[in-house]
Amino acid sequence: MSLVIAIKGPEGIVLAADTRVTISPGSDSREAYFDNSSKLLTIGGPHKRVAALTYGAGSVSGRMISGLMSEFQQTIEDARLTTLEYAQEFSRFFTRWWSRGNNTSNFWFLIGGVDDKAPYGDLYSLMIPGGELSRHFPGSVFGIRWGGQTDIVNRIILGYDPKLASLLPDVDAASFETSIPYALLSLQDCINLAIVLIKTTMTLQSLSLESRGVGGTIEVLVITPNGGVQWVQKRELHGELESWQ
């Protein structure tokens, strides 16, 4: 499980994710957690204006999704693409990998980027396999998308659990939504919002009997028209721990 947040604001795009991977090792209800995975994906070389979040299955055909990024880069070489074209390449590349093995679990991408000379960023979502690309907040429209283990974020942002919609079909759901002026948020405000949503989910899960699928550290990057991809905070490799839990 995971929690990923993508926010398009007027100053750029913010992408954030936790680093926990959840594995069910057997047929019972036990879950194992590993807190050093990466769900925030960047591309090396000249591809400094696009990044992606992934959630759902963490691997495809025996390979971690994050571990395939260098091979993905080789398929696009040094071509400078639009955000839409990058998203299309993600779809082709990872659909081919999904077709190579006996994969049964879907996974998703939220792909953000800023095209050359564009004043604002672009945000697309994609499901593997077979999902069509969806564009979110075109032009000067701003907002937030999230994916993964989203029950707590749903209640914070939407103001209710979406499962209630089937029980109360005549209620105006929009009236419960937290009023956030995305078009007025600075880049720092967008960063703060993404971190708050992930940190709150981690904290509440640690105090509940629900599955604790969101954890580890929080990785955050921004994509701006002038600066491209810039990491705000990133999980780093380190040596011997001072103490073992």
C-alpha positions as CSV (number, residue, x, y, z in Angstrom):
1,M,0.0,0.0,0.0
2,S,1.0,3.6,-0.5
3,L,-0.1,7.2,-0.3
4,V,0.9,9.5,-3.1
5,I,-0.1,13.2,-3.5
6,A,0.1,15.4,-6.6
7,I,-0.8,19.1,-6.4
8,K,-0.8,21.5,-9.3
9,G,-0.5,25.1,-8.1
10,P,0.2,28.3,-10.0
11,E,3.9,28.2,-9.2
12,G,4.5,24.6,-10.1
13,I,3.7,20.9,-9.4
14,V,4.4,19.1,-6.1
15,L,4.7,15.4,-5.9
16,A,5.0,13.5,-2.6
17,A,4.9,9.9,-1.4
18,D,5.7,7.7,1.6
19,T,8.3,5.0,1.3
20,R,6.5,1.9,2.8
21,V,5.9,-1.3,0.8
22,T,3.5,-3.8,2.3
23,I,3.8,-7.5,1.5
24,S,1.5,-10.4,2.6
25,P,3.9,-13.3,2.9
26,G,1.3,-16.1,3.1
27,S,-2.4,-16.9,3.0
28,D,-3.0,-15.6,6.5
29,S,-3.7,-11.9,7.4
30,R,-0.2,-11.0,8.4
31,E,1.5,-8.1,6.6
32,A,5.2,-7.3,6.4
33,Y,6.4,-3.7,6.0
34,F,9.6,-2.4,4.3
35,D,10.2,1.3,4.7
36,N,12.8,2.1,2.1
37,S,11.0,1.9,-1.2
38,S,10.8,4.8,-3.7
39,K,7.5,5.7,-5.3
40,L,8.7,9.1,-6.6
41,L,10.3,8.5,-9.9
42,T,12.6,10.8,-11.9
43,I,14.4,10.3,-15.2
44,G,18.1,11.1,-15.6
45,G,19.9,12.9,-18.5
46,P,18.1,15.9,-20.1
47,H,14.7,14.8,-18.7
48,K,14.6,17.4,-15.9
49,R,11.0,18.7,-16.4
50,V,9.0,15.6,-15.6
51,A,8.6,13.1,-12.7
52,A,6.0,10.5,-11.7
53,L,4.4,8.9,-8.7
54,T,3.5,5.2,-8.6
55,Y,1.1,3.2,-6.4
56,G,-0.6,-0.1,-6.4
57,A,1.6,-3.1,-7.1
58,G,5.3,-2.2,-6.3
59,S,6.8,-4.6,-8.9
60,V,6.0,-5.9,-12.3
61,S,7.3,-9.2,-13.8
62,G,9.7,-9.7,-10.9
63,R,11.2,-6.2,-11.1
64,M,10.6,-3.2,-8.8
65,I,9.0,-0.4,-10.7
66,S,11.5,2.1,-9.5
67,G,14.4,-0.1,-10.6
68,L,13.2,0.0,-14.2
69,M,13.6,3.8,-14.6
70,S,17.2,3.5,-16.1
71,E,15.8,1.1,-18.8
72,F,12.9,3.5,-19.4
73,Q,15.3,6.3,-19.9
74,Q,17.2,4.3,-22.6
75,T,14.0,3.8,-24.6
76,I,13.4,7.6,-24.9
77,E,17.2,8.4,-25.2
78,D,17.8,12.2,-25.2
79,A,14.5,13.3,-26.8
80,R,12.9,16.2,-25.1
81,L,9.2,15.4,-24.9
82,T,6.0,17.1,-23.7
83,T,4.5,15.8,-20.5
84,L,1.8,14.1,-22.5
85,E,4.4,12.3,-24.6
86,Y,6.3,11.2,-21.5
87,A,3.0,9.8,-20.1
88,Q,2.4,7.9,-23.4
89,E,5.9,6.5,-23.2
90,F,5.3,5.4,-19.6
91,S,2.1,3.6,-20.8
92,R,3.9,1.8,-23.7
93,F,7.0,0.8,-21.6
94,F,5.3,-0.5,-18.5
95,T,2.5,-2.2,-20.5
96,R,5.2,-4.2,-22.3
97,W,6.7,-5.1,-18.9
98,W,3.3,-6.1,-17.5
99,S,2.8,-8.4,-20.5
100,R,6.0,-10.3,-19.9
101,G,4.9,-12.2,-16.8
102,N,2.0,-13.6,-15.0
103,N,1.0,-10.3,-13.5
104,T,-2.4,-10.0,-11.9
105,S,-2.2,-6.7,-9.9
106,N,-2.7,-3.3,-11.4
107,F,-0.6,-0.3,-10.7
108,W,-1.0,3.4,-11.4
109,F,1.1,6.5,-12.2
110,L,0.5,10.2,-11.6
111,I,2.8,11.9,-14.1
112,G,3.6,15.6,-13.7
113,G,5.7,17.9,-15.8
114,V,6.2,21.4,-17.2
115,D,6.5,21.8,-20.9
116,D,9.0,24.2,-22.5
117,K,7.7,27.8,-22.4
118,A,4.5,26.7,-20.6
119,P,3.4,28.9,-17.7
120,Y,1.9,26.1,-15.8
121,G,2.4,22.4,-15.2
122,D,0.5,19.4,-16.5
123,L,-0.7,16.4,-14.6
124,Y,-1.8,13.0,-16.0
125,S,-2.9,9.7,-14.5
126,L,-2.5,6.2,-16.0
127,M,-3.4,2.7,-14.9
128,I,-1.3,-0.3,-16.0
129,P,-2.4,-2.4,-17.8
130,G,-5.0,-1.0,-20.2
131,G,-5.8,2.3,-18.6
132,E,-6.4,5.4,-20.7
133,L,-4.5,8.5,-20.0
134,S,-6.5,11.1,-18.1
135,R,-5.4,14.8,-17.9
136,H,-6.2,16.7,-14.8
137,F,-6.5,20.5,-14.3
138,P,-5.6,21.7,-17.8
139,G,-4.3,25.2,-18.4
140,S,-4.9,27.6,-15.6
141,V,-7.0,25.1,-13.5
142,F,-5.3,24.0,-10.3
143,G,-6.1,21.2,-7.8
144,I,-5.0,18.0,-6.0
145,R,-5.0,14.3,-6.9
146,W,-4.2,11.4,-4.5
147,G,-3.9,7.6,-4.7
148,G,-3.2,4.5,-2.7
149,Q,-4.5,4.0,0.8
150,T,-6.7,7.1,0.7
151,D,-9.4,6.7,3.3
152,I,-8.0,9.3,5.7
153,V,-7.2,11.8,2.9
154,N,-10.7,11.4,1.6
155,R,-12.2,12.4,4.9
156,I,-9.8,15.4,5.3
157,I,-10.2,16.8,1.8
158,L,-13.7,15.6,0.7
159,G,-15.1,15.8,4.2
160,Y,-16.7,12.3,4.1
161,D,-15.9,8.7,3.2
162,P,-16.9,8.1,-0.5
163,K,-18.5,4.8,0.6
164,L,-21.3,7.0,2.0
165,A,-22.3,8.2,-1.5
166,S,-24.1,4.9,-2.1
167,L,-26.0,5.3,1.2
168,L,-26.8,9.0,0.8
169,P,-27.2,9.4,-2.9
170,D,-29.1,12.7,-2.7
171,V,-26.6,14.6,-0.5
172,D,-24.6,17.3,-2.2
173,A,-21.1,15.9,-1.5
174,A,-19.3,19.1,-2.7
175,S,-20.8,20.9,0.3
176,F,-18.6,18.9,2.7
177,E,-15.3,19.5,0.8
178,T,-12.5,21.4,2.6
179,S,-12.3,24.8,1.0
180,I,-8.8,25.2,-0.3
181,P,-8.0,27.9,-2.9
182,Y,-5.5,26.0,-5.0
183,A,-5.1,28.8,-7.4
184,L,-3.8,31.0,-4.6
185,L,-1.4,28.6,-3.0
186,S,2.3,29.3,-3.1
187,L,4.7,26.4,-3.9
188,Q,5.5,26.2,-0.2
189,D,1.8,26.0,0.7
190,C,1.5,23.1,-1.7
191,I,4.5,21.3,-0.2
192,N,3.0,21.9,3.3
193,L,-0.4,20.4,2.3
194,A,1.1,17.3,0.7
195,I,3.3,16.6,3.8
196,V,0.4,17.2,6.2
197,L,-1.8,14.7,4.4
198,I,0.8,12.0,4.3
199,K,2.0,12.6,7.9
200,T,-1.5,12.7,9.3
201,T,-2.3,9.4,7.6
202,M,0.9,7.8,9.1
203,T,0.0,9.1,12.5
204,L,-3.6,8.0,12.6
205,Q,-2.8,4.6,11.2
206,S,-0.2,4.1,13.9
207,L,-3.0,4.7,16.5
208,S,-5.7,2.6,14.8
209,L,-6.4,-1.1,14.1
210,E,-6.5,-0.4,10.3
211,S,-3.8,-1.7,8.0
212,R,-0.6,0.5,8.5
213,G,0.3,0.6,4.8
214,V,1.6,4.2,4.8
215,G,4.9,4.8,6.6
216,G,8.7,5.2,6.3
217,T,9.8,8.6,5.3
218,I,8.1,11.2,3.1
219,E,9.8,12.1,-0.2
220,V,8.8,15.4,-1.9
221,L,9.9,17.1,-5.1
222,V,8.7,20.1,-7.1
223,I,8.6,20.9,-10.8
224,T,8.6,24.5,-11.8
225,P,8.8,26.3,-15.2
226,N,12.2,27.9,-14.4
227,G,13.9,25.2,-12.2
228,G,12.5,21.9,-13.5
229,V,12.6,19.0,-11.0
230,Q,14.0,19.9,-7.6
231,W,14.0,17.6,-4.6
232,V,12.7,19.1,-1.4
233,Q,13.3,16.0,0.7
234,K,14.5,12.6,-0.3
235,R,15.3,9.3,1.3
236,E,19.1,9.0,1.5
237,L,21.4,5.9,1.8
238,H,23.3,5.7,5.1
239,G,25.7,3.5,7.0
240,E,25.3,1.7,10.3
241,L,22.3,2.6,12.4
242,E,23.0,4.1,15.8
243,S,20.5,1.6,17.3
244,W,18.5,-1.3,16.0
245,Q,14.8,-1.4,16.9
